[in-house]
Amino acid sequence: MSARPEPATSPGPASTAASTAAPAHAAPAPAPLSTRAREAVLQRIVDRRYAQGARLVEREVAEELGMSRVPVREALRALVTEGLLELLPHSGVRVRRLERADVEHLYEVWEPLTIQASRLAARARAAGDTEGLATLEAALHQAESAAAADEASREVAAHTAFHESMVAMSGNPLLARTMEQLSWQLRLVFGLREEPAHMRAQHAEMYRHIAAGDAEAAAASTLLHVRDSRAVALRSLFGEG
């Protein structure tokens, strides 16, 4: 005896939801306005369009960014919390001036982390990572191109990209999250200091050791680079080594 056919049914909630779900590769939602405002103000600090000690007026910043004052107010408050802006005694904020201790503390934290990043990047290369190595090489070429064109801000961005790519190549997500917290402070110091040619040569040396998969040589060359970077920063910002 043949089975009786099942009655037709209308789509249930699950099938209806599936039919109306967003495409699997839908574009990510845009960042909140306050986040975009924060990044725009940070970039202006790094580029020195907002100089150290400069007073920032919420209304003027909002007009410059083409935003309402609410997200700009939230962005400025966040940057006060992060230590890049400081509250004025009566009203408003200003760009915080870097003190020698700020730079010293930054390098004390950055040095062991970036040395470990270079060591792990070399190990990743030894294990066959070619994509991360290509990203490092691209950052080197960008720095050389920017230096040849005398574009200081683009050279700073390329140097920052080199270090960030090295961290990404390390494959350690905890290290990456920790280093991300230092990112803008490092960009600020890199942007304010001189960028002598030998800094590019040091990056090239670090790259060679990473490309060879030599973890300890990469770490040693990174240590020398960070110590020299610190001396350059102190000399550029405070006239001392």
C-alpha positions in Angstrom: 0.0 0.0 0.0 1.4 3.4 -1.0 2.0 6.1 1.7 -0.5 8.9 1.8 1.0 12.2 0.6 1.7 14.8 3.3 -0.4 18.0 3.1 1.3 21.0 1.8 2.4 23.5 4.5 3.2 27.1 4.5 6.7 28.2 5.4 7.3 28.5 9.1 9.0 31.2 10.9 12.5 29.7 10.5 12.2 29.3 6.7 10.7 32.8 6.4 13.6 34.2 8.4 16.1 32.3 6.2 14.6 33.6 3.1 14.8 37.2 4.3 18.2 37.0 6.0 21.0 39.3 4.9 23.4 37.9 2.3 26.3 36.0 3.7 28.8 38.5 2.3 26.9 41.7 3.2 29.1 44.7 3.7 30.0 45.4 7.4 28.0 48.1 9.1 29.8 51.5 9.1 31.6 52.6 12.2 29.6 54.7 14.7 30.0 58.5 14.1 31.8 58.9 17.5 34.3 56.3 16.4 34.9 58.0 13.1 35.2 61.3 14.9 37.8 59.9 17.3 39.9 58.5 14.5 39.7 61.8 12.6 40.9 63.8 15.6 43.6 61.2 16.3 44.9 61.5 12.7 45.0 65.3 13.0 47.0 65.0 16.2 49.5 62.6 14.6 49.7 64.7 11.4 50.4 67.7 13.7 47.4 69.6 12.3 46.4 69.8 15.9 49.6 70.8 17.6 50.6 69.9 21.1 49.0 72.2 23.6 46.4 73.4 21.0 42.9 74.0 22.4 40.2 72.1 20.6 36.7 73.7 20.4 33.9 71.2 20.1 31.9 73.3 17.7 34.9 74.0 15.5 35.9 70.4 15.3 32.4 69.3 14.5 32.2 71.9 11.7 35.6 70.7 10.3 34.5 67.1 10.3 31.1 67.8 9.0 29.4 66.1 12.0 27.0 67.1 14.7 28.5 68.0 18.1 27.2 64.9 19.9 29.6 62.3 18.3 32.5 64.8 18.5 31.8 65.4 22.2 31.9 61.6 22.8 35.1 61.3 20.8 36.9 64.1 22.7 35.8 62.6 26.0 37.2 59.2 24.9 40.5 60.8 23.9 40.7 62.5 27.3 40.3 59.1 28.9 43.1 57.7 26.7 45.4 60.5 27.7 45.9 62.2 24.3 43.7 65.2 25.2 43.4 66.9 28.6 40.6 68.9 30.1 41.2 72.6 30.5 40.5 74.2 33.9 37.3 75.9 33.0 36.0 74.4 29.7 37.1 72.6 26.6 40.1 70.4 25.9 43.6 70.7 24.5 46.1 68.3 22.9 48.3 66.9 25.7 51.9 67.8 25.5 54.2 64.8 25.6 56.5 64.8 28.6 59.8 62.9 28.7 58.3 60.4 31.1 55.5 59.6 28.7 58.0 58.6 26.0 60.1 56.6 28.5 57.1 54.7 29.7 55.9 54.0 26.1 59.3 52.6 25.1 59.6 50.5 28.3 56.4 48.7 27.4 56.9 48.6 23.6 60.4 47.2 23.6 59.8 43.7 25.0 56.5 43.4 23.0 58.0 44.3 19.6 61.0 42.2 20.2 58.8 39.2 20.8 56.7 40.1 17.8 59.8 40.0 15.6 60.8 36.6 17.1 57.4 35.1 16.4 57.2 36.6 12.9 60.5 34.9 12.1 59.2 31.6 13.4 56.0 32.0 11.3 58.2 32.6 8.3 60.2 29.4 9.1 56.9 27.6 9.2 56.1 28.8 5.7 54.3 32.1 6.1 54.7 34.0 2.8 51.8 36.3 3.0 52.9 38.1 6.1 56.4 38.4 4.7 55.0 40.1 1.5 53.2 42.6 3.7 56.4 43.5 5.5 58.2 43.9 2.3 55.5 46.2 0.9 55.8 48.4 4.0 59.6 48.7 3.4 59.0 49.8 -0.2 56.3 52.3 0.9 58.8 53.9 3.3 61.5 54.2 0.7 59.0 55.7 -1.8 57.8 58.2 0.7 61.3 59.2 1.7 62.3 59.7 -1.9 59.3 61.9 -2.4 60.1 63.8 0.9 56.6 62.9 2.2 57.2 62.7 6.0 53.7 61.8 7.1 53.5 58.9 4.5 56.9 57.6 5.7 55.7 57.6 9.3 52.6 55.7 8.2 54.8 53.1 6.4 57.1 52.7 9.4 54.0 52.2 11.6 52.6 49.7 9.1 55.9 47.7 9.2 55.6 47.2 12.9 51.9 46.5 12.8 52.5 43.9 10.0 55.2 42.3 12.1 52.7 41.9 15.0 50.1 40.5 12.7 52.6 38.0 11.3 53.4 36.8 14.8 50.0 35.0 14.9 49.5 35.8 18.6 46.1 37.5 19.0 46.8 38.5 22.6 50.0 40.3 21.6 48.0 42.0 18.8 45.4 43.3 21.1 48.0 44.5 23.6 50.0 46.3 20.9 46.8 47.9 19.5 46.5 49.8 22.8 49.9 51.4 22.0 49.2 52.1 18.4 48.2 55.7 18.5 50.8 56.7 21.1 53.5 55.1 18.9 52.2 56.9 15.8 52.2 60.2 17.7 55.8 59.7 18.8 56.9 58.6 15.3 55.2 61.6 13.8 56.9 64.1 16.1 60.4 62.7 16.0 62.9 62.8 13.1 63.0 60.0 10.6 66.7 59.5 9.8 67.6 57.2 6.9 69.2 54.7 9.1 65.8 53.8 10.7 64.8 52.5 7.3 68.0 50.5 7.1 67.3 49.0 10.5 63.8 47.9 9.3 65.4 46.3 6.3 67.8 44.4 8.6 64.9 43.2 10.7 63.1 42.1 7.6 66.1 40.1 6.3 66.3 38.1 9.6 62.6 37.5 9.6 62.7 36.4 6.0 65.5 34.0 6.9 63.4 32.5 9.7 66.1 33.4 12.2 64.1 34.3 15.3 67.0 35.2 17.6 68.8 37.4 15.0 65.4 39.1 14.3 65.0 39.8 18.0 68.5 41.1 18.4 68.2 43.5 15.5 64.8 44.7 16.8 66.3 45.4 20.2 68.9 47.6 18.6 66.2 49.3 16.5 64.0 50.1 19.5 66.8 51.4 21.6 67.9 53.7 18.7 64.3 54.8 18.1 64.1 55.8 21.7 67.3 57.9 21.5 66.0 59.6 18.3 62.7 60.3 19.9 64.2 61.9 23.0 66.7 63.9 21.0 64.0 65.1 18.6 61.4 66.0 21.3 63.5 67.1 24.2 67.0 67.7 22.9 68.6 64.8 24.7 69.7 61.2 24.1 
